[in-house]
Amino acid sequence: MAIVEVIIIVLFGVFVRITNPANLSTMFSTVFPLYQDMNVMMLIGFGFLMAFSKSFSWSSVTYTFFINALIIQLYILLNGFWQRAVVDGFNSSNYYIYINEKTFAYALHASASMFVCMGAFVGRVGPLELLIISLVHIFVYTVNEVICIYKIQAFDVGGGMTVHTFGAYAGVTASLLLSASSRPTGKPKSNYFSNLFALIGTLFLWMFFPSFNFGYGYTSTTQYTQTQVVTNTIISLTGSCLATFITSAYLKEKFTMSHILNATISGGVVMGSVAGIIVHPSAAITIGFLIGIVSTVALHFLTPYLEKKFGLYDTCGIHSSFGLPGLLGGILSAIAAASFNYPTAYDAYGLSSTNFPFYDTLVTHPFRQGGLQIAATFTSLGFGVAAAIVSGILVRFVHDFGSNEIFNDGVYF
């Protein structure tokens, strides 16, 4: 880790500079609070959500802290490089990477992707393995982000494709590969208080998910699109929350804590790709309610089935809470884009390219944009799997966890 940090410091010294935009005061007042909201999500939300086990809660929170700092540094360098390589082109007279508040908000989306990935195998790897996985993950993540947003030109306001789909399928693939060397002999054990701490993480994720989805949306200059993303996310989250409680009670005649910890936030995940396209609140609440049902049912039936049938040990159930909602959100965004101009009732909202930047594209080429949404969704899935395969192969050279070291803070603390 020390070697990696020294290299990062040298690269920062050579390439990274602070920008001084004309609207610096406005940017600070609008973007910095957004960054703070997302930072709370990363450190308290994801950190405590993964601390549901009484035997590795220290690892979950501290590794989240460690990885968040690392990913922010790496994202600045790698995103700056890929922006030049793929989008802007290299300029020999100006090779600097300029950063401001927006840069850190974008970087936290990259952190979230890594935490989603990490949720599939947390407790089964140590700091060295996490370092290797993080280095590969952020490298491939920045490539995928630039391709999906700038080349494919997908609408992905909250990172439903580039963050959640990419991270979740990277995580489950890595977990499957790790099973060859660290197959758990039992479930991670939780108790009343460890689940309570995890619930705190869920509550913070649920509260700040609108800010997270607004994280890509803040680049929009119109009040309508900003309101649209936040409103759709909040409504969808209420739907997924209620659906989780209803479905959990139906399945087991009591509330199941693992369902509540994970499925209640699926409404925010599913809105990551579609929140910037749909304009009717009823669509958002319906999608949120249905994805809450899907996520809860998947946690109850699909997660144990995959573990028993394929040896896929998904520690936090991220496939059901992030993978499926992210994937379905991408597909729903394609449907919403392709059907945008039908019916013409959208005119009742007074939408135009002035207040809704996507309007011209969706009206002129709805089916084409729908196809691009599908392309970006499965591009993200493919890149996620590829990143996991590479990191899984590398980790095998250093990974040597015995069964008594899995889900155990005492190995490194």
C-alpha positions in Angstrom: 0.0 0.0 0.0 2.8 2.4 0.8 4.3 1.9 -2.7 1.0 2.6 -4.3 0.5 5.8 -2.3 4.0 7.0 -3.1 3.2 6.6 -6.9 -0.1 8.4 -6.4 1.6 11.3 -4.7 4.2 11.7 -7.5 1.4 11.6 -10.2 -0.6 14.2 -8.3 2.4 16.4 -8.1 3.0 16.2 -11.9 -0.5 16.1 -13.3 -3.2 17.4 -10.9 -4.2 21.0 -10.4 -7.1 22.9 -8.8 -9.5 24.7 -11.2 -10.8 28.2 -10.7 -14.2 28.3 -12.5 -16.0 31.6 -12.9 -19.0 30.3 -10.8 -16.8 29.0 -8.0 -19.0 30.4 -5.2 -22.1 28.9 -6.7 -20.5 25.6 -7.3 -19.3 25.3 -3.7 -22.7 26.2 -2.3 -24.5 23.6 -4.5 -22.0 20.8 -5.1 -20.1 20.6 -1.8 -23.3 19.8 0.3 -24.0 17.1 -2.3 -20.5 15.7 -1.8 -21.1 15.7 2.0 -24.4 13.8 1.6 -22.7 11.2 -0.6 -19.8 10.9 1.8 -22.2 10.1 4.6 -23.7 7.4 2.4 -20.3 5.9 1.7 -18.8 5.8 5.2 -21.9 5.4 7.4 -24.3 4.0 5.0 -22.3 1.3 3.3 -19.9 0.9 6.2 -22.5 0.1 8.8 -24.7 -1.9 6.5 -21.9 -4.3 6.0 -21.4 -4.5 9.8 -24.3 -6.8 10.4 -22.1 -9.6 11.7 -20.9 -9.4 15.2 -17.6 -11.1 14.3 -16.3 -8.8 11.5 -18.0 -5.4 12.1 -14.7 -3.6 12.7 -13.4 -4.9 9.4 -16.5 -3.8 7.5 -16.4 -0.2 8.8 -12.7 0.4 8.7 -12.2 -1.2 5.3 -14.9 1.0 3.9 -13.0 4.0 5.3 -9.7 2.8 3.8 -11.1 2.0 0.4 -13.1 5.2 0.1 -9.9 7.3 0.5 -8.0 5.1 -2.0 -10.7 5.2 -4.7 -11.1 9.0 -4.5 -7.3 9.4 -5.2 -7.3 6.8 -8.0 -10.4 8.1 -9.7 -9.0 11.5 -10.0 -6.0 10.2 -11.9 -7.7 7.5 -14.0 -10.8 9.5 -14.9 -8.6 12.4 -16.0 -6.5 10.1 -18.1 -9.5 8.4 -19.8 -11.2 11.7 -20.4 -8.2 12.8 -22.4 -7.6 9.5 -24.1 -11.2 8.9 -25.2 -13.1 12.2 -25.1 -11.0 15.3 -25.2 -7.7 14.1 -26.7 -4.2 14.8 -25.5 -2.8 18.3 -25.7 1.0 18.6 -25.3 0.7 22.2 -24.1 -1.7 21.4 -21.3 -1.6 17.9 -19.8 -2.9 18.8 -16.4 -5.9 17.1 -14.7 -8.1 19.9 -13.2 -10.2 19.1 -10.2 -13.0 20.8 -8.2 -15.9 19.9 -6.0 -17.6 18.0 -8.9 -14.6 15.8 -9.2 -15.1 14.5 -5.7 -18.8 13.9 -6.1 -18.1 11.8 -9.2 -15.3 10.0 -7.3 -17.8 8.9 -4.7 -19.9 7.2 -7.3 -16.8 5.1 -8.1 -16.4 4.4 -4.3 -20.1 3.3 -4.2 -19.4 0.9 -7.1 -16.5 -0.7 -5.2 -18.6 -1.0 -2.0 -21.4 -2.7 -3.8 -18.8 -5.1 -5.2 -17.2 -5.5 -1.8 -20.5 -6.5 -0.2 -20.5 -9.8 -2.0 -17.3 -11.0 -0.3 -16.7 -8.8 2.7 -15.4 -10.9 5.6 -13.6 -13.3 3.3 -10.7 -11.2 2.2 -8.1 -9.0 4.0 -6.6 -5.6 3.2 -4.1 -6.9 0.6 -6.8 -8.7 -1.4 -9.0 -5.6 -1.2 -6.2 -3.4 -2.4 -5.7 -5.6 -5.5 -9.4 -5.9 -6.2 -9.8 -2.1 -5.8 -6.9 -1.3 -8.2 -8.4 -3.4 -10.9 -12.0 -2.3 -10.2 -11.3 1.4 -10.4 -9.3 1.0 -13.6 -12.0 -0.9 -15.4 -14.8 1.3 -13.8 -13.3 4.5 -15.2 -13.1 2.9 -18.7 -16.7 1.7 -18.5 -17.9 5.1 -17.3 -16.3 7.0 -20.1 -17.6 4.5 -22.7 -21.2 4.4 -21.5 -21.6 8.1 -20.8 -19.5 9.7 -23.6 -19.4 7.1 -26.4 -22.6 5.2 -26.1 -24.3 8.4 -24.7 -26.6 6.6 -22.3 -28.8 8.5 -19.8 -27.6 7.2 -16.4 -28.3 10.1 -14.0 -27.7 8.1 -10.8 -25.2 5.4 -12.0 -27.8 2.6 -12.3 -25.7 1.0 -15.0 -22.2 2.3 -14.4 -22.2 2.1 -10.6 -24.8 -0.6 -9.4 -24.9 -3.0 -12.3 -21.1 -2.8 -12.8 -20.3 -3.2 -9.1 -22.8 -5.9 -8.3 -21.8 -8.2 -11.1 -18.2 -7.6 -10.4 -18.8 -8.5 -6.8 -20.8 -11.7 -7.4 -18.2 -12.9 -10.0 -15.3 -12.2 -7.7 -17.2 -14.0 -4.9 -17.7 -17.0 -7.1 -14.0 -17.1 -8.0 -13.0 -16.7 -4.3 -15.1 -19.7 -3.3 -12.3 -21.9 -4.6 -10.0 -20.8 -1.8 -12.3 -19.4 0.9 -15.5 -21.3 1.0 -17.4 -20.4 4.2 -18.4 -23.3 6.4 -21.3 -21.4 7.9 -23.3 -18.1 7.8 -21.9 -14.9 9.3 -23.4 -14.6 12.8 -25.4 -11.5 13.8 -27.2 -10.5 16.9 -29.6 -7.9 18.1 -27.1 -5.0 18.3 -25.1 -5.8 15.2 -28.3 -5.8 13.1 -29.3 -2.5 14.7 -26.0 -1.0 13.6 -26.6 -2.4 10.1 -30.0 -0.8 10.1 -28.4 2.5 10.8 -26.5 2.0 7.6 -29.6 1.2 5.7 -31.4 4.3 7.1 -28.5 6.6 6.0 -28.5 5.0 2.5 -32.3 5.4 2.2 -32.2 9.1 3.4 -29.3 10.2 1.1 -30.1 8.1 -2.0 -31.8 11.2 -3.7 -28.5 13.1 -3.3 -26.6 10.2 -4.8 -28.8 9.9 -7.8 -28.6 13.7 -8.2 -24.8 13.2 -8.3 -24.8 12.9 -12.1 -28.0 15.0 -12.4 -26.2 18.1 -10.9 -24.5 18.6 -14.3 -27.9 19.6 -15.6 -28.5 23.3 -15.6 -32.3 23.2 -15.5 -34.4 23.2 -12.3 -36.9 20.8 -13.8 -34.5 17.9 -14.4 -33.0 18.4 -10.9 -36.4 18.2 -9.4 -37.3 15.3 -11.6 -34.4 13.1 -10.5 -34.8 13.9 -6.8 -38.6 13.5 -6.8 -38.6 10.2 -8.7 -36.0 8.8 -6.4 -37.8 9.7 -3.2 -41.1 8.3 -4.4 -39.5 5.1 -5.6 -37.8 4.7 -2.3 -41.1 4.9 -0.4 -42.5 2.3 -2.7 -39.6 -0.2 -2.2 -39.7 0.4 1.5 -43.4 -0.5 1.9 -43.1 -3.4 -0.6 -40.3 -4.9 1.5 -42.2 -4.9 4.7 -45.4 -6.3 3.0 -43.5 -9.0 1.1 -41.3 -10.0 4.1 -44.3 -10.4 6.3 -46.1 -12.4 3.7 -43.1 -14.8 3.1 -42.4 -15.6 6.8 -45.4 -14.2 8.7 -42.9 -11.9 10.5 -40.5 -9.2 9.4 -37.1 -10.5 8.4 -34.2 -8.2 9.2 -32.0 -9.2 6.2 -34.9 -8.2 3.9 -35.3 -4.8 5.6 -31.6 -4.1 5.6 -31.2 -4.7 1.9 -34.4 -4.6 -0.1 -35.7 -1.3 1.2 -33.1 0.7 -0.7 -33.7 -1.1 -4.0 -36.0 1.8 -5.1 -33.1 4.2 -5.1 -31.0 1.7 -7.1 -33.6 1.1 -9.8 -34.0 4.9 -10.3 -30.3 5.3 -11.1 -30.9 4.9 -14.9 -34.6 5.8 -15.3 -35.1 8.8 -12.9 -34.0 11.3 -15.6 -36.5 9.9 -18.2 -39.8 9.2 -16.6 -41.9 12.3 -15.9 -45.0 10.9 -14.1 -44.9 10.2 -10.4 -47.1 7.1 -10.7 -44.4 5.4 -12.8 -41.8 6.0 -10.1 -43.9 4.7 -7.3 -45.0 1.7 -9.3 -41.4 0.8 -10.3 -40.2 1.3 -6.7 -43.0 -0.9 -5.3 -42.4 -3.7 -7.8 -38.6 -3.7 -7.4 -39.1 -3.9 -3.6 -41.1 -7.1 -4.1 -38.5 -8.5 -6.6 -35.6 -7.7 -4.3 -37.2 -9.2 -1.2 -38.3 -12.4 -3.1 -34.8 -12.7 -4.6 -33.2 -12.4 -1.1 -35.5 -15.0 0.2 -35.3 -17.6 -2.6 -32.6 -16.7 -5.2 -29.7 -15.9 -2.9 -29.8 -19.3 -1.0 -30.5 -21.1 -4.2 -27.3 -19.7 -5.9 -25.3 -20.5 -2.8 -26.5 -24.1 -2.7 -26.4 -24.8 -6.4 -23.3 -22.9 -7.5 -21.4 -22.1 -4.4 -22.0 -18.3 -4.8 -21.6 -16.9 -1.3 -23.1 -13.4 -1.4 -22.3 -12.0 2.0 -24.6 -9.0 1.9 -27.0 -10.2 -0.8 -25.9 -7.5 -3.1 -27.1 -9.4 -6.2 -30.7 -9.0 -5.0 -30.4 -5.5 -3.6 -28.2 -3.9 -6.2 -27.6 -6.2 -9.1 -31.1 -7.1 -10.1 -32.5 -3.5 -9.4 -29.6 -2.0 -11.4 -30.1 -4.4 -14.3 -33.8 -4.0 -14.4 -33.5 -0.2 -14.0 -31.3 -0.2 -17.2 -33.9 -2.2 -19.1 -36.8 0.0 -17.8 -34.8 3.1 -18.9 -34.7 1.6 -22.4 -38.4 1.1 -22.4 -39.1 4.6 -21.0 -36.8 6.1 -23.7 -38.3 4.1 -26.6 -41.9 5.0 -25.6 -41.2 8.6 -24.6 -43.1 10.3 -27.4 -46.2 8.1 -27.0 -48.7 9.3 -26.0 -48.4 13.0 -26.7 -49.7 13.7 -23.2 -46.1 14.6 -22.4 -47.0 18.0 -23.9 -49.2 18.6 -20.9 -46.0 19.0 -18.8 -44.7 21.7 -21.0 -41.5 19.9 -21.7 -39.0 21.3 -24.2 -35.3 21.2 -24.8 -35.1 24.4 -22.7 -36.2 22.8 -19.4 -35.5 19.1 -20.3 -32.2 18.6 -22.0 -33.0 15.0 -23.1 -36.2 16.1 -24.8 -34.9 16.6 -28.4 -33.1 13.2 -28.3 -36.0 11.3 -26.9 -38.6 12.8 -29.3 -36.4 12.6 -32.4 -34.8 9.2 -31.8 -36.7 7.3 -29.0 -36.0 3.8 -30.3 -32.4 4.6 -30.9 -31.9 5.9 -27.4 -33.7 2.9 -26.0 -31.2 0.7 -27.8 -28.3 2.7 -26.4 -29.7 2.3 -22.9 -29.7 -1.5 -23.4 -26.2 -1.4 -24.8 -24.8 0.6 -21.9 -26.5 -1.7 -19.4 -25.0 -4.8 -20.7 -21.7 -3.1 -21.4 -21.5 -2.3 -17.7 -22.4 -5.9 -16.8 -19.7 -7.2 -19.1 -17.0 -4.9 -17.9 -17.9 -5.7 -14.3 -17.5 -9.4 -14.9 -14.3 -8.8 -16.7 -12.9 -6.7 -13.9 -13.8 -9.5 -11.4 -12.1 -12.2 -13.5 -8.9 -10.2 -13.7 -8.8 -9.4 -10.0 -9.9 -12.9 -9.0 -7.0 -14.4 -10.9 -4.5 -11.9 -9.3 -5.9 -12.4 -5.8 -5.4 -16.1 -5.9 -1.7 -15.6 -5.8 -1.9 -13.9 -2.3 -5.2 -15.2 -0.9 -4.8 -17.7 1.8 -7.7 -17.5 4.2 -8.5 -20.6 6.4 -12.0 -21.4 7.3 -11.4 -20.1 10.9 -10.3 -16.7 9.5 -13.4 -16.0 7.5 -15.8 -13.5 9.1 -13.3 -12.9 11.9 -12.0 -9.4 12.9 -9.3 -11.1 15.0 -7.2 -11.8 11.9 -6.2 -8.2 11.3 -7.3 -6.5 14.5 
